[in-house]
Amino acid sequence: MSETTQPSASLQSRGRPKTRIGIVTSNKMQKTVVVTVHRRTAHSKYGKIINQRKKFKAHAEDHDYPAHVTLQEGDKVRIAETKPTSRDKRWRVVEILERGTQV
């Protein structure tokens, strides 16, 4: 009999990570920002278009809050799913798409 072996999980690619685009709402933590993502969906029963929002804590490696602030509130960023960094963080900041207005 010939044996057919499946490639191990480490050899298979994991596919593309989920990405979201959102606005930075809080940057008051070290190496962490809160990103709010808005999306429009239809209500499951009634079909009305509703606006939904969700907040994600994302890891930003070069953001050190009091000393070296790289992300400001209002910046538009792209975040990608990653392995858990802490209890709440499962996302990381990939790129800054647009700088927010400074007040």
Long-range contacts (C-beta under 8 A, 24 or more apart in sequence): 17-80, 17-81, 17-82, 18-80, 18-81, 19-78, 19-79, 19-80, 19-81, 19-94, 20-56, 20-78, 20-79, 20-91, 21-76, 21-77, 21-78, 21-79, 21-97, 22-56, 22-76, 22-77, 22-79, 23-74, 23-75, 23-76, 23-77, 23-100, 24-71, 24-72, 24-73, 24-74, 24-75, 24-76, 24-77, 24-100, 25-55, 25-73, 26-73, 27-63, 27-65, 27-69, 27-71, 27-72, 27-73, 28-65, 29-65, 30-63, 30-64, 30-65, 31-59, 31-60, 31-61, 31-63, 31-64, 32-57, 32-58, 32-59, 32-60, 32-63, 32-89, 33-57, 33-58, 33-60, 33-63, 33-71, 33-77, 33-93, 34-58, 35-77, 35-79, 35-91, 35-93, 37-79, 56-90, 56-91, 57-88, 57-89, 57-91, 58-89, 58-91, 58-92, 58-93, 59-85, 59-89, 59-91, 59-92, 59-93, 60-92, 60-93, 61-92, 63-93, 71-96, 72-99, 72-100, 72-102, 73-100, 74-99, 74-100, 74-101, 75-99, 75-100, 76-100
